[in-house]
């Protein structure tokens, strides 16, 4: 019976494209864990099959690369209305093999000091690459000071983090990898750990032409993968290309979203598009959005030292916003209803409050938007249109290590 199962696994491995290192190691473990009385084990001990398996282990990295990883330039696909002002450094062009390696590294626990965390720990695909927490624990259990931002449509972004302190994805990727309260490991240490694995040296050679692994290469590969995280198939996108007819509430919510209130003319609006306008639903702006009259977190003032920047943070995209709670840099709002209530009734005045939020009201002489209950529901109906189910289920963005984990369980 055991022999039949083993033969079945062999046949599966031979038929499955591509035959990768995880499958090979699983097969080797299966043979090595046979009962001692199994005739197959006796054959292994005699040497012939054992020799072949040992040869597999020695060349497994080569087999892994040779067996089906596509190479060549990566074809970025996105709607024309997203624009072509993309951010790809000349020294880190996007290639198919680079994206493959970057995806492996994005979900690689070895890049953390305790071998338990990866980039994917705080940026989970089913949550639109957030983690559902107010703050995220690092390798030492210390919580991050700000909420994990969604990783989506980064190809067009120039500034990263809530305070915009990183200029480009490469700089952004290096920060959590090395921060003592996040993944907590020097890039040189990460490179050394990967160099001791059977498959990564060959993968790095495929991407960079040399099996020597460096921290700079790790960061560049992760950045390549992150640039492919494009969300462009929500019901809103389908509407823009004429493939979806919104409900009356969605249409009214869209109108409110894109309209600034003019009570003297009887025009009502939610005034969202100043900061979240355009098909990508964000503009690379930094604003104080009235959370506090005396902001506890200084925002970009920490970098600029300008009082006018106090409490100013990067305007996040609203893509997949229904999936990325809690909201704001400090995760203070748990629901979209709370967010809409804030902008409707609870804007706090301060010297650095965004000019877009000053004096905007649906009531003549009002100090806040004062949206009606029905308008709030309509606005949220539109925000739900921004959920892209294909983005959160796209296998090209999923954890590739889960495949080998499932294999080990069978």
C-alpha positions in Angstrom: 0.0 0.0 0.0 2.8 2.4 0.9 4.6 1.5 -2.3 1.5 2.3 -4.4 1.2 5.7 -2.7 4.8 6.5 -3.3 4.5 5.5 -6.9 1.4 7.7 -7.2 3.4 10.7 -5.8 6.2 10.0 -8.2 3.7 10.0 -11.1 2.1 13.2 -9.9 5.5 14.9 -9.6 6.4 13.8 -13.1 3.2 15.1 -14.6 2.9 18.4 -12.7 4.4 21.5 -14.4 6.7 22.7 -13.1 8.5 20.2 -10.9 9.8 22.5 -8.1 12.1 22.2 -5.1 9.2 22.0 -2.6 7.8 19.0 -4.4 11.2 17.4 -4.5 11.8 17.9 -0.8 8.4 16.5 -0.1 9.1 13.4 -2.2 12.4 12.9 -0.5 10.9 13.2 3.0 8.2 10.8 2.0 10.7 8.1 1.1 12.9 8.8 4.1 9.9 8.3 6.5 8.9 4.9 5.2 8.6 2.1 7.8 11.8 0.2 8.3 10.3 -3.0 7.0 9.3 -1.4 3.7 11.1 -2.9 0.8 11.5 0.5 -0.7 13.6 1.7 2.2 15.8 -1.3 1.7 16.4 -0.3 -1.9 17.2 3.2 -0.7 19.8 1.8 1.7 21.3 -0.2 -1.1 22.2 3.0 -2.7 20.7 3.3 -6.2 17.6 5.3 -5.5 19.3 7.2 -2.7 22.0 8.3 -5.0 19.5 9.6 -7.5 17.7 11.5 -4.7 20.9 13.0 -3.5 21.7 14.1 -7.0 18.3 15.8 -7.0 19.1 17.7 -3.8 22.4 18.9 -5.2 21.0 20.2 -8.4 17.5 21.1 -7.0 18.2 24.8 -7.2 19.0 24.4 -10.9 15.9 22.3 -11.5 13.7 24.7 -9.6 14.8 27.6 -11.9 14.9 25.5 -15.1 11.5 23.9 -14.7 9.1 26.7 -15.5 10.0 30.3 -14.3 9.2 32.7 -17.2 11.9 35.2 -18.0 11.9 38.5 -19.9 10.3 41.9 -19.4 7.1 42.0 -17.3 4.1 43.3 -19.2 2.3 45.8 -16.9 -1.4 45.8 -17.7 -3.6 48.8 -16.4 -6.3 51.0 -17.8 -5.3 54.0 -19.9 -7.1 56.3 -17.5 -4.6 55.5 -14.8 -2.0 57.4 -16.8 1.6 56.5 -17.7 3.4 58.5 -15.0 4.7 55.3 -13.6 7.7 55.1 -11.2 10.2 52.4 -12.3 13.9 53.1 -11.5 16.3 52.6 -14.4 18.4 50.3 -12.2 15.5 48.1 -11.3 13.5 47.2 -14.4 10.5 44.9 -13.9 11.1 41.4 -15.2 9.1 38.2 -15.0 11.8 36.4 -13.1 12.3 39.5 -10.8 8.7 39.6 -9.9 8.7 35.8 -9.2 11.6 36.2 -6.9 10.1 39.3 -5.3 6.8 37.4 -4.6 8.8 34.6 -2.9 10.6 37.2 -0.8 7.5 39.1 0.1 6.2 36.0 1.8 9.6 34.8 3.1 9.7 34.5 6.9 13.5 34.1 6.9 13.7 37.8 6.3 12.7 38.4 9.9 14.9 38.0 13.0 12.6 35.4 14.5 11.8 33.6 11.2 8.1 34.1 11.8 7.2 37.4 10.0 7.2 38.4 6.4 6.0 41.4 4.5 2.8 39.4 4.0 2.2 39.3 7.7 1.2 43.0 7.8 0.0 43.1 4.2 -2.5 40.3 3.6 -4.0 39.8 0.2 -7.6 39.1 1.4 -7.5 42.4 3.3 -6.2 44.3 0.2 -2.7 44.0 1.7 -3.5 45.4 5.1 -3.7 43.3 8.3 -7.0 44.4 10.0 -5.1 45.6 13.1 -4.9 49.1 14.6 -1.2 48.6 14.9 1.0 45.6 14.0 3.4 43.7 16.3 7.0 43.3 15.2 9.5 40.5 16.0 9.9 41.9 19.5 6.2 42.3 20.1 6.3 46.1 20.0 3.5 47.6 18.1 4.1 49.9 15.1 3.3 53.5 15.8 1.0 53.8 12.8 -1.6 51.7 10.9 -0.4 49.4 8.0 -1.2 51.0 4.7 -2.7 49.1 1.8 -0.3 48.1 -0.9 -2.1 48.8 -4.1 -1.3 50.7 -7.3 2.1 51.6 -6.0 3.4 51.8 -9.5 2.3 55.4 -9.6 3.4 56.5 -6.2 6.5 58.5 -5.4 6.3 59.0 -1.6 5.6 56.2 0.9 4.5 55.8 4.5 2.0 58.0 6.2 4.6 60.8 6.5 6.1 60.3 3.0 9.6 59.7 4.4 10.5 57.1 1.7 11.3 58.2 -1.8 10.5 55.2 -3.9 9.5 51.6 -3.3 13.1 50.4 -2.8 13.5 52.7 0.2 10.1 51.8 1.5 10.8 48.1 1.3 14.1 48.3 3.2 12.5 50.2 6.1 10.3 47.5 7.7 12.8 44.8 6.8 15.5 46.4 9.0 13.4 48.2 11.6 14.1 46.7 15.1 10.4 46.8 16.0 9.2 45.3 12.7 11.1 42.5 10.9 14.2 43.5 12.8 17.0 42.0 10.7 20.0 43.5 8.9 19.9 43.0 5.1 23.3 41.4 5.3 21.9 38.8 7.7 18.9 38.2 5.5 21.2 37.7 2.5 23.3 35.2 4.4 20.2 33.2 5.5 18.9 33.0 1.9 22.3 32.0 0.7 22.1 28.9 2.9 18.9 27.6 1.3 18.9 25.2 -1.6 16.8 27.3 -4.0 17.4 31.0 -3.5 21.0 31.2 -4.9 19.8 29.8 -8.2 16.9 32.2 -8.3 19.1 35.2 -7.6 21.4 34.0 -10.4 18.4 33.8 -12.8 17.4 37.4 -11.9 20.8 39.1 -11.3 23.3 36.8 -13.1 25.1 35.8 -9.9 24.4 33.4 -7.0 25.9 36.0 -4.6 22.9 37.4 -2.7 22.9 41.0 -1.5 20.5 43.1 0.6 20.1 45.5 -2.3 18.9 42.7 -4.6 16.4 41.5 -1.9 14.9 45.0 -1.7 14.8 45.4 -5.5 13.1 42.1 -6.1 10.4 42.8 -3.5 9.9 46.2 -5.1 9.4 44.6 -8.5 6.6 42.4 -7.1 5.0 45.3 -5.3 4.8 47.3 -8.5 2.6 44.6 -10.0 -0.1 44.9 -7.3 -2.5 46.7 -9.6 -6.2 46.9 -8.7 -8.3 48.0 -11.6 -11.4 45.8 -11.8 -13.8 47.0 -9.2 -17.4 47.8 -10.1 -16.3 51.4 -10.3 -13.8 50.5 -13.0 -16.4 48.3 -14.8 -18.7 51.3 -14.7 -16.0 53.6 -16.2 -15.6 51.2 -19.1 -19.3 50.8 -19.6 -19.5 47.2 -18.2 -21.6 47.9 -15.1 -24.7 49.9 -14.3 -24.6 51.3 -10.8 -27.6 51.2 -8.5 -29.4 54.4 -7.8 -27.7 54.7 -4.4 -24.3 54.0 -5.9 -24.9 56.7 -8.6 -26.0 59.2 -6.0 -23.1 58.4 -3.8 -20.7 58.9 -6.7 -22.3 62.3 -7.4 -21.9 63.3 -3.7 -18.3 62.0 -3.7 -17.4 64.2 -6.7 -19.3 67.4 -5.7 -18.3 70.3 -3.4 -21.3 71.7 -1.5 -22.7 75.0 -2.6 -25.7 75.6 -0.3 -26.4 79.0 -1.8 -27.1 77.2 -5.1 -28.9 74.2 -3.6 -26.0 71.9 -4.5 -25.2 69.2 -2.0 -21.9 67.3 -1.9 -19.5 65.3 0.2 -16.4 67.1 -1.1 -14.2 64.0 -1.4 -12.7 64.4 -4.8 -10.3 67.2 -3.8 -8.1 64.5 -2.2 -9.5 61.2 -3.6 -10.4 62.2 -7.1 -9.5 60.4 -10.3 -9.8 56.8 -11.3 -7.1 55.7 -8.8 -9.0 57.5 -6.0 -6.0 59.3 -4.6 -3.7 62.2 -5.3 -0.2 62.3 -3.9 -1.1 64.9 -1.3 -0.5 65.4 2.5 -3.3 66.9 4.6 -4.4 67.5 8.1 -7.9 66.1 7.9 -9.2 67.4 11.2 -8.8 64.4 13.5 -7.5 66.5 16.4 -7.2 70.1 17.3 -3.8 69.3 18.9 -2.4 66.3 16.9 -0.5 63.8 19.0 1.3 62.5 16.0 3.0 65.4 14.2 3.0 63.7 10.8 5.3 65.2 8.2 6.2 68.0 10.5 8.6 65.5 12.0 10.5 65.7 8.7 10.0 69.3 7.6 10.0 71.0 11.0 7.3 73.4 9.7 4.4 74.1 12.1 2.1 74.3 9.0 2.7 70.6 8.5 1.6 69.5 11.9 -0.8 66.5 11.7 -0.5 66.2 8.0 -0.4 62.7 6.6 -0.4 61.1 3.2 -3.9 60.8 1.5 -4.4 57.1 1.1 -6.1 55.5 -1.9 -9.7 54.5 -1.4 -9.2 51.4 -3.5 -10.8 48.4 -1.7 -11.6 50.7 1.2 -14.3 48.4 2.5 -11.6 45.8 3.2 -9.0 47.9 4.9 -10.4 48.8 8.3 -9.5 50.2 10.7 -9.0 53.6 9.2 -6.7 56.7 9.5 -3.0 56.7 10.4 -3.8 55.6 14.0 -6.7 53.2 13.1 -9.1 55.1 15.3 -12.2 54.4 13.1 -13.4 50.9 12.9 -16.1 51.3 10.2 -16.8 53.4 7.1 -19.8 54.8 8.9 -17.4 56.3 11.5 -15.2 57.8 8.8 -18.1 59.4 7.0 -19.5 60.8 10.4 -16.1 62.3 11.0 -16.0 64.3 7.8 -19.7 65.2 8.1 -19.8 66.4 11.7 -16.5 66.1 13.6 -13.8 68.0 11.8 -11.5 69.5 14.4 -10.2 73.0 13.7 -6.5 73.7 13.9 -4.0 76.1 12.2 -2.8 73.3 9.9 -6.2 72.0 8.9 -6.4 71.4 5.2 -7.9 74.3 3.2 -10.1 71.7 1.5 -12.0 71.1 4.7 -12.4 74.7 5.9 -15.8 76.2 5.5 -17.2 73.4 3.5 -20.8 72.7 4.4 -24.2 71.8 3.0 -25.8 74.4 5.2 -25.3 78.1 4.7 -22.7 79.4 7.2 -22.2 75.9 8.5 -18.9 74.7 10.0 -19.1 71.0 8.8 -20.6 69.1 5.9 -23.8 68.1 7.6 -24.6 65.2 5.3 -28.1 63.7 5.7 -28.4 60.0 6.9 -29.6 58.9 3.4 -26.6 60.7 1.8 -24.2 58.9 4.2 -25.6 55.6 3.1 -25.4 56.6 -0.5 -21.8 57.6 -0.1 -20.9 54.3 1.5 -22.7 52.5 -1.3 -20.3 54.2 -3.7 -17.2 53.4 -1.6 -18.2 49.7 -1.7 -18.1 49.9 -5.5 -14.3 50.3 -5.1 -13.8 46.7 -3.9 -11.9 44.7 -6.5 -12.6 41.0 -5.8 -10.2 39.9 -8.6 -7.4 41.8 -6.8 -7.8 40.0 -3.5 -8.0 36.6 -5.1 -5.5 36.9 -7.9 -3.2 33.9 -7.6 -0.3 35.9 -9.0 -0.3 37.9 -5.7 -0.8 35.0 -3.3 1.7 33.3 -1.0 3.7 30.8 -3.1 5.0 29.1 0.0 1.6 27.8 0.9 1.8 25.4 -2.0 4.8 23.6 -0.5 3.1 23.7 3.0 0.0 22.0 1.6 2.2 19.4 -0.1 3.8 18.5 3.2 0.4 17.9 4.8 -0.6 15.3 2.2 
